[in-house]
Amino acid sequence: MIQVDHLTRTYDNFVAVDDVSFSISHGEVVGLLGHNGAGKTTIMKMITGFLEPTSGQITIDGNDIGRSRKKIQSMIGYLPENCPVYPEMHVADYLDYAASLHGIKAGKRPALIAKVLQQTGLVEKALQPISTLSRGYRQRTGVAQAILHKPKIIILDEPTNGLDPTQIQHMRALIKELAQEATVIISTHILQEVQAVCDRVIIMKDGQKALDANLDELQSKQKLLVESSGETTEFSQLLNDLPGIDSIEPCATQPDKGIAHIVSLKEGADQHALASQIAQKVTDNHWQLYQMHFETRTLETVFAEISAR
């Protein structure tokens, strides 16, 4: 659906986006994660055709954005950062205006507007001037215009910005609903938003792609903490013949509670089978097994690791 190859954007001597490549399939919900200034918004602007890349190529649904900009833009619903709207317009009038810009015929607009007002929780605010709305409701209005024309691709830059906890839950539910029919890209610096709604995360740092991973794979159980009465040398020798183990490292020693070891597993190893084999070997060797559990890598720990580089 979306193919980005060696994308670069510079401003004089400043490199905002540096040789970034990735592809996004239809129906994926992808989070662009990174600190402010990491290059997320610049990438979104280039994908939407708002900003030209210095070098690289963007292909959407088989069309090159340099040659088919208008066609691609008709397929995209976009909520820019800070939600630019016309404060003097009423919500319903603004959405009608947005529909006209998308080329939606006048007879079809009322039904579409009614649907997005319902989806975004704006029914009671439809006849109010945008200037009287809270920041959260303005954000909803921006989302409403982005999904009004039923786009194939929805790009949301900080979609929960300014929303209260209840509104955030509603927005998450809406994003999941939209993903049933569209590809969704969300830019944010909030880890919880990516974990709540995304299938995949692309982490940006200093204009470069630092990570591109499926969330389930990223957070898969790759390490096993084993606390037993076995000393490190004997413990390592005991498990040495198990093929799925990558490394064994001691991590803590407590009087009367044995030694804790971190057992790193090889990629693709049968984690639960290995855990069972380790437990069996420890007990067969007449050691005490105090505890054993998988340690998972969270998005927070991965993001912290990348930020510290």
C-alpha positions as CSV (number, residue, x, y, z in Angstrom):
1,M,0.0,0.0,0.0
2,I,2.7,2.5,1.1
3,Q,6.3,2.1,0.0
4,V,9.0,4.6,1.2
5,D,12.5,4.2,-0.2
6,H,15.5,6.1,1.0
7,L,13.5,9.2,2.0
8,T,15.6,12.3,2.9
9,R,14.6,15.8,3.7
10,T,17.1,18.6,4.5
11,Y,16.7,22.3,5.4
12,D,20.0,23.9,4.4
13,N,22.5,22.0,6.5
14,F,20.0,20.5,8.8
15,V,18.9,16.9,8.0
16,A,15.3,16.4,9.3
17,V,14.8,12.9,7.8
18,D,17.9,10.8,6.9
19,D,17.6,7.9,4.4
20,V,14.4,6.3,5.8
21,S,12.8,3.3,4.1
22,F,9.8,1.2,5.1
23,S,6.6,-0.3,3.7
24,I,3.1,-0.5,5.1
25,S,0.5,-3.0,4.0
26,H,-3.3,-2.4,3.7
27,G,-5.1,-2.6,7.0
28,E,-2.0,-2.1,9.2
29,V,-2.1,0.4,12.1
30,V,1.4,1.7,12.4
31,G,2.7,4.0,15.1
32,L,5.5,6.5,14.3
33,L,7.1,7.0,17.6
34,G,9.9,9.4,18.7
35,H,10.8,12.4,20.7
36,N,9.7,15.8,19.4
37,G,12.0,16.7,16.5
38,A,12.7,13.1,15.5
39,G,11.3,13.5,12.0
40,K,7.8,12.0,12.4
41,T,5.8,15.0,11.2
42,T,8.2,15.7,8.3
43,I,7.7,12.1,7.1
44,M,3.9,12.5,7.3
45,K,4.0,15.7,5.4
46,M,6.0,14.0,2.6
47,I,3.7,11.0,2.4
48,T,0.7,13.4,2.1
49,G,2.4,15.4,-0.7
50,F,2.4,18.5,1.4
51,L,6.2,18.6,1.5
52,E,8.6,17.4,-1.3
53,P,11.5,15.1,-0.3
54,T,15.0,16.2,-1.0
55,S,15.7,12.7,-2.3
56,G,14.0,9.3,-2.2
57,Q,10.7,7.9,-3.5
58,I,7.2,7.5,-2.1
59,T,4.9,5.1,-3.8
60,I,1.2,4.7,-2.7
61,D,-1.1,2.0,-4.2
62,G,1.4,1.7,-7.1
63,N,1.4,5.4,-7.8
64,D,4.5,7.7,-7.5
65,I,3.7,10.7,-5.5
66,G,5.8,12.9,-7.7
67,R,3.7,12.0,-10.8
68,S,0.2,11.3,-9.2
69,R,0.0,13.8,-6.3
70,K,-3.7,14.7,-6.6
71,K,-4.7,11.1,-7.1
72,I,-2.8,10.0,-4.0
73,Q,-4.1,12.9,-1.9
74,S,-7.7,11.9,-2.7
75,M,-7.0,8.6,-1.1
76,I,-5.6,10.1,2.1
77,G,-7.3,11.5,5.2
78,Y,-4.9,13.7,7.2
79,L,-5.0,15.3,10.6
80,P,-2.0,17.7,10.8
81,E,-0.3,18.6,14.1
82,N,-2.1,21.2,16.1
83,C,-5.3,20.6,14.2
84,P,-5.7,23.6,11.9
85,V,-9.4,24.5,11.5
86,Y,-11.5,27.6,10.8
87,P,-12.6,28.9,14.2
88,E,-15.3,31.2,12.8
89,M,-17.2,28.3,11.1
90,H,-19.7,26.0,12.7
91,V,-18.7,22.4,13.0
92,A,-21.3,21.1,10.5
93,D,-20.5,23.9,8.0
94,Y,-16.8,23.2,8.3
95,L,-17.3,19.5,7.6
96,D,-19.6,20.4,4.6
97,Y,-16.8,22.7,3.3
98,A,-14.2,19.9,3.8
99,A,-16.6,17.5,1.9
100,S,-16.8,20.0,-1.0
101,L,-13.0,20.2,-1.2
102,H,-12.9,16.4,-1.5
103,G,-15.3,16.6,-4.4
104,I,-18.3,14.9,-2.6
105,K,-21.5,15.8,-4.3
106,A,-23.9,18.0,-2.3
107,G,-26.6,15.3,-2.1
108,K,-24.3,12.8,-0.4
109,R,-22.8,15.2,2.1
110,P,-25.5,15.2,4.8
111,A,-25.4,11.4,5.4
112,L,-21.6,11.4,5.5
113,I,-21.5,14.3,7.8
114,A,-24.0,12.8,10.1
115,K,-22.0,9.6,10.2
116,V,-18.7,11.2,11.2
117,L,-20.4,13.4,13.7
118,Q,-21.7,10.2,15.4
119,Q,-18.3,8.5,15.1
120,T,-16.4,11.3,16.6
121,G,-18.9,12.2,19.3
122,L,-19.7,15.6,17.9
123,V,-23.5,15.4,17.4
124,E,-24.2,17.8,20.2
125,K,-21.6,20.3,19.0
126,A,-22.6,20.2,15.3
127,L,-24.2,23.7,15.3
128,Q,-21.6,25.4,17.5
129,P,-18.8,27.7,16.3
130,I,-15.5,25.9,16.4
131,S,-14.1,28.8,18.3
132,T,-16.3,27.9,21.3
133,L,-15.1,24.3,21.4
134,S,-12.6,22.9,23.9
135,R,-9.2,21.7,22.6
136,G,-10.4,18.1,22.8
137,Y,-13.5,18.8,20.7
138,R,-11.5,20.8,18.1
139,Q,-9.3,17.7,17.9
140,R,-12.3,15.6,17.2
141,T,-13.4,18.0,14.5
142,G,-10.0,17.6,12.8
143,V,-10.4,13.8,12.9
144,A,-13.9,14.1,11.5
145,Q,-12.7,16.0,8.4
146,A,-9.9,13.5,8.0
147,I,-12.3,10.5,7.7
148,L,-15.2,12.2,6.0
149,H,-14.5,11.0,2.5
150,K,-13.8,7.4,3.5
151,P,-10.1,7.4,2.7
152,K,-8.0,4.3,2.1
153,I,-5.2,5.8,4.2
154,I,-5.7,7.8,7.4
155,I,-2.7,9.8,8.8
156,L,-3.2,11.2,12.3
157,D,-0.5,13.4,13.8
158,E,-0.9,13.4,17.6
159,P,-4.6,12.4,17.5
160,T,-5.2,12.3,21.3
161,N,-3.5,15.7,21.9
162,G,-5.7,17.6,24.3
163,L,-8.2,14.8,25.0
164,D,-9.3,13.8,28.4
165,P,-9.0,10.1,29.5
166,T,-12.6,9.3,28.4
167,Q,-12.1,11.0,25.0
168,I,-8.8,9.1,24.6
169,Q,-10.6,5.8,25.1
170,H,-13.2,6.9,22.5
171,M,-10.5,7.9,20.1
172,R,-8.7,4.6,20.5
173,A,-11.9,2.7,19.8
174,L,-12.5,4.9,16.7
175,I,-9.0,4.2,15.3
176,K,-9.6,0.4,15.7
177,E,-12.9,0.8,13.9
178,L,-11.3,2.8,11.0
179,A,-8.5,0.2,10.7
180,Q,-11.1,-2.4,9.5
181,E,-11.3,-0.6,6.2
182,A,-8.2,1.6,6.0
183,T,-4.5,1.8,6.6
184,V,-3.8,4.0,9.6
185,I,-0.6,5.8,10.5
186,I,-0.4,7.5,13.9
187,S,2.4,9.9,14.9
188,T,3.0,10.3,18.6
189,H,5.5,10.6,21.4
190,I,3.2,8.8,23.9
191,L,4.1,5.1,24.3
192,Q,0.7,4.1,25.7
193,E,-1.0,5.3,22.5
194,V,1.1,3.0,20.3
195,Q,0.6,0.0,22.6
196,A,-3.1,0.6,22.8
197,V,-4.0,0.7,19.1
198,C,-1.0,-0.2,16.8
199,D,0.1,-3.5,15.3
200,R,3.5,-2.2,14.5
201,V,5.9,0.6,15.6
202,I,8.5,2.6,13.7
203,I,10.8,4.4,16.1
204,M,12.5,7.5,14.8
205,K,15.6,9.1,16.4
206,D,17.4,12.2,15.0
207,G,15.8,11.8,11.6
208,Q,16.7,8.2,11.2
209,K,14.8,5.0,11.5
210,A,16.0,3.3,14.8
211,L,13.5,0.4,14.8
212,D,10.8,-1.1,12.7
213,A,9.0,-4.0,14.5
214,N,5.7,-5.8,15.0
215,L,4.6,-5.1,18.6
216,D,3.9,-8.7,19.4
217,E,7.3,-9.8,18.2
218,L,9.0,-6.9,20.0
219,Q,7.4,-7.8,23.3
220,S,7.9,-11.6,22.9
221,K,9.4,-13.6,25.7
222,Q,13.1,-13.9,25.0
223,K,14.5,-14.1,28.5
224,L,13.9,-16.5,31.4
225,L,14.8,-15.6,35.0
226,V,15.7,-18.7,37.0
227,E,16.4,-18.5,40.7
228,S,17.8,-21.7,42.2
229,S,20.3,-23.0,44.7
230,G,22.8,-23.8,41.9
231,E,26.1,-21.9,41.6
232,T,26.7,-20.1,38.4
233,T,29.4,-22.5,37.0
234,E,27.4,-25.6,37.8
235,F,24.2,-24.0,36.6
236,S,25.7,-23.2,33.2
237,Q,27.2,-26.6,32.8
238,L,23.9,-28.2,33.7
239,L,22.1,-26.4,30.9
240,N,24.9,-26.4,28.4
241,D,23.4,-29.2,26.3
242,L,20.0,-27.4,25.7
243,P,20.1,-26.2,22.1
244,G,17.6,-23.3,22.5
245,I,19.8,-21.3,25.0
246,D,21.9,-18.4,23.8
247,S,23.6,-17.3,27.0
248,I,23.4,-17.5,30.8
249,E,24.3,-14.7,33.1
250,P,24.0,-14.3,37.0
251,C,22.0,-11.3,38.0
252,A,21.5,-11.4,41.7
253,T,22.5,-13.4,44.8
254,Q,20.5,-13.3,48.1
255,P,21.4,-15.2,51.3
256,D,19.2,-18.3,51.7
257,K,17.4,-17.5,48.4
258,G,19.9,-18.9,45.9
259,I,21.3,-17.3,42.8
260,A,19.2,-15.7,40.0
261,H,20.3,-16.2,36.4
262,I,19.0,-14.6,33.2
263,V,18.7,-17.3,30.5
264,S,18.6,-15.7,27.1
265,L,16.8,-17.8,24.5
266,K,17.7,-18.1,20.8
267,E,15.3,-16.7,18.3
268,G,12.6,-19.2,17.3
269,A,13.2,-21.4,20.4
270,D,10.3,-23.2,21.9
271,Q,10.1,-21.1,25.1
272,H,7.7,-23.1,27.1
273,A,9.4,-26.4,26.3
274,L,12.8,-25.0,27.3
275,A,11.3,-23.7,30.6
276,S,10.0,-27.1,31.3
277,Q,13.4,-28.7,30.5
278,I,15.3,-26.3,32.7
279,A,13.0,-26.9,35.6
280,Q,13.4,-30.6,35.2
281,K,17.2,-30.4,35.1
282,V,17.3,-28.2,38.2
283,T,15.1,-30.6,40.3
284,D,16.8,-33.7,38.9
285,N,20.1,-32.2,40.2
286,H,18.5,-31.9,43.7
287,W,18.7,-28.1,43.7
288,Q,16.0,-25.9,45.1
289,L,14.0,-24.0,42.4
290,Y,12.8,-20.8,44.1
291,Q,11.2,-19.1,41.1
292,M,11.2,-19.0,37.3
293,H,9.4,-16.6,35.0
294,F,9.7,-15.0,31.6
295,E,11.0,-11.4,31.3
296,T,9.3,-9.5,28.6
297,R,10.7,-6.4,26.7
298,T,8.1,-3.7,26.9
299,L,7.9,-0.8,24.4
300,E,9.0,1.4,27.2
301,T,12.3,-0.5,27.8
302,V,13.0,-0.7,24.0
303,F,12.3,3.1,23.6
304,A,14.6,3.8,26.6
305,E,17.4,1.7,25.1
306,I,17.1,3.5,21.7
307,S,17.0,7.0,23.4
308,A,20.2,6.1,25.4
309,R,22.2,5.3,22.3
